[in-house]
Amino acid sequence: MTKKERYAGVIAYFEAQVPIAETELLYENPFQLLVAVILSAQCTDKRVNLTTPSIFAKFPTPQKNGKGKF
């Protein structure tokens, strides 16, 4: 079996088993998704979902410094 055939088999499997790929990360906008994905590389999605609400409350956008100033 060639690499291309193995790749096609893996893709076919996931298309059949998980036709709609979704993340378990909770987010409201692209900024939050980016932060959550970066954090999820270091811990579980469950832990990210527990910690990001307080992070996003303090830093809701990339421009906010946590003190309401830009």
Backbone as CSV, one residue per row, in Angstrom:
resi,resn,N_x,N_y,N_z,CA_x,CA_y,CA_z,C_x,C_y,C_z
1,MET,0.850,-1.173,0.000,0.000,0.000,0.000,0.900,1.242,0.000
2,THR,0.591,2.162,-0.870,1.389,3.386,-0.955,0.964,4.375,0.126
3,LYS,1.794,5.364,0.318,1.476,6.424,1.282,0.174,7.124,0.892
4,LYS,0.011,7.359,-0.387,-1.195,8.032,-0.876,-2.443,7.187,-0.592
5,GLU,-2.343,5.889,-0.752,-3.475,4.996,-0.476,-3.790,4.951,1.020
6,ARG,-2.754,4.931,1.864,-2.977,4.956,3.318,-3.660,6.259,3.719
7,TYR,-3.191,7.359,3.168,-3.777,8.670,3.448,-5.252,8.678,3.059
8,ALA,-5.553,8.172,1.875,-6.944,8.117,1.397,-7.796,7.265,2.330
9,GLY,-7.237,6.174,2.843,-7.963,5.314,3.779,-8.276,6.020,5.085
10,VAL,-7.316,6.775,5.589,-7.525,7.522,6.839,-8.598,8.584,6.638
11,ILE,-8.515,9.311,5.548,-9.511,10.343,5.255,-10.895,9.713,5.111
12,ALA,-10.995,8.610,4.402,-12.282,7.928,4.217,-12.860,7.481,5.559
13,TYR,-12.007,6.969,6.433,-12.466,6.534,7.750,-13.084,7.702,8.518
14,PHE,-12.360,8.815,8.583,-12.867,9.949,9.346,-14.089,10.595,8.695
15,GLU,-14.158,10.593,7.390,-15.354,11.112,6.718,-16.573,10.273,7.066
16,ALA,-16.395,8.968,7.222,-17.507,8.071,7.568,-17.854,8.146,9.055
17,GLN,-16.841,8.226,9.919,-17.064,8.166,11.364,-17.384,9.515,11.995
18,VAL,-16.802,10.576,11.459,-16.990,11.917,12.014,-17.219,12.879,10.843
19,PRO,-18.402,12.823,10.241,-18.638,13.635,9.039,-18.584,15.144,9.284
20,ILE,-18.908,15.564,10.493,-18.842,16.994,10.820,-17.813,17.158,11.936
21,ALA,-16.645,17.628,11.571,-15.575,17.809,12.555,-15.874,19.043,13.404
22,GLU,-15.844,18.853,14.703,-16.096,19.948,15.633,-15.053,19.921,16.734
23,THR,-14.801,21.056,17.305,-13.879,21.145,18.427,-14.663,21.119,19.736
24,GLU,-14.029,20.658,20.783,-14.650,20.708,22.105,-14.342,22.026,22.804
25,LEU,-13.489,22.825,22.196,-13.137,24.109,22.791,-14.314,25.071,22.710
26,LEU,-14.490,25.846,23.757,-15.553,26.842,23.799,-14.967,28.197,23.437
27,TYR,-15.591,28.885,22.488,-15.100,30.183,22.047,-16.238,30.963,21.404
28,GLU,-16.071,32.278,21.340,-17.095,33.152,20.766,-16.623,33.899,19.529
29,ASN,-15.308,33.943,19.302,-14.788,34.683,18.154,-13.425,34.110,17.757
30,PRO,-12.884,34.518,16.628,-11.598,33.975,16.182,-10.447,34.197,17.166
31,PHE,-10.423,35.340,17.841,-9.379,35.600,18.841,-9.421,34.557,19.949
32,GLN,-10.607,34.297,20.482,-10.747,33.319,21.554,-10.376,31.918,21.070
33,LEU,-10.741,31.581,19.849,-10.381,30.270,19.310,-8.861,30.142,19.204
34,LEU,-8.200,31.172,18.720,-6.742,31.138,18.604,-6.091,30.913,19.966
35,VAL,-6.511,31.666,20.974,-5.946,31.515,22.316,-6.224,30.108,22.841
36,ALA,-7.448,29.631,22.672,-7.815,28.305,23.168,-7.002,27.209,22.483
37,VAL,-6.786,27.327,21.196,-6.003,26.315,20.462,-4.556,26.319,20.951
38,ILE,-3.993,27.492,21.162,-2.623,27.571,21.670,-2.534,26.920,23.042
39,LEU,-3.473,27.212,23.900,-3.469,26.612,25.237,-3.698,25.107,25.189
40,SER,-4.523,24.655,24.262,-4.836,23.220,24.204,-3.641,22.386,23.771
41,ALA,-2.624,23.014,23.226,-1.408,22.276,22.875,-0.645,21.868,24.133
42,GLN,-0.943,22.529,25.256,-0.217,22.262,26.498,-1.043,21.511,27.543
43,CYS,-2.349,21.418,27.337,-3.200,20.724,28.302,-4.467,20.253,27.597
44,THR,-5.405,19.724,28.334,-6.616,19.174,27.734,-7.603,20.279,27.376
45,ASP,-8.489,19.975,26.426,-9.544,20.919,26.065,-10.421,21.220,27.280
46,LYS,-10.647,20.212,28.116,-11.472,20.412,29.315,-10.839,21.471,30.221
47,ARG,-9.534,21.384,30.427,-8.843,22.361,31.271,-8.862,23.744,30.620
48,VAL,-8.686,23.807,29.310,-8.741,25.086,28.598,-10.108,25.728,28.809
49,ASN,-11.171,24.929,28.685,-12.525,25.459,28.856,-12.777,25.939,30.282
50,LEU,-12.055,25.380,31.246,-12.195,25.834,32.634,-11.451,27.146,32.886
51,THR,-10.361,27.366,32.181,-9.526,28.534,32.462,-9.789,29.738,31.561
52,THR,-10.245,29.510,30.337,-10.384,30.646,29.417,-11.464,31.660,29.800
53,PRO,-12.551,31.296,30.463,-13.525,32.351,30.810,-12.904,33.493,31.623
54,SER,-12.059,33.174,32.594,-11.442,34.252,33.384,-10.408,35.019,32.556
55,ILE,-9.715,34.329,31.664,-8.758,35.017,30.786,-9.492,35.988,29.871
56,PHE,-10.582,35.511,29.239,-11.313,36.355,28.294,-12.084,37.470,28.998
57,ALA,-12.427,37.285,30.272,-13.066,38.368,31.024,-12.072,39.516,31.238
58,LYS,-10.818,39.146,31.473,-9.797,40.156,31.709,-9.215,40.700,30.403
59,PHE,-9.104,39.841,29.393,-8.533,40.212,28.102,-9.498,39.829,26.981
60,PRO,-10.589,40.576,26.798,-11.619,40.195,25.831,-11.204,40.324,24.362
61,THR,-10.229,41.174,24.091,-9.752,41.361,22.715,-8.228,41.447,22.741
62,PRO,-7.586,41.285,21.598,-6.124,41.409,21.584,-5.643,42.809,21.979
63,GLN,-6.486,43.816,21.799,-6.087,45.189,22.090,-6.196,45.548,23.577
64,LYS,-7.041,44.857,24.315,-7.246,45.185,25.730,-6.086,44.673,26.570
65,ASN,-5.643,45.486,27.528,-4.530,45.087,28.388,-4.995,44.617,29.754
66,GLY,-6.291,44.481,29.944,-6.809,44.022,31.218,-7.224,45.140,32.154
67,LYS,-6.921,46.379,31.792,-7.272,47.515,32.648,-8.255,48.440,31.945
68,GLY,-8.841,47.951,30.854,-9.803,48.745,30.128,-9.191,49.768,29.201
69,LYS,-7.856,49.743,29.089,-7.165,50.686,28.222,-6.712,49.979,26.949
70,PHE,-6.522,50.763,25.918,-6.025,50.205,24.656,-4.540,50.396,24.548
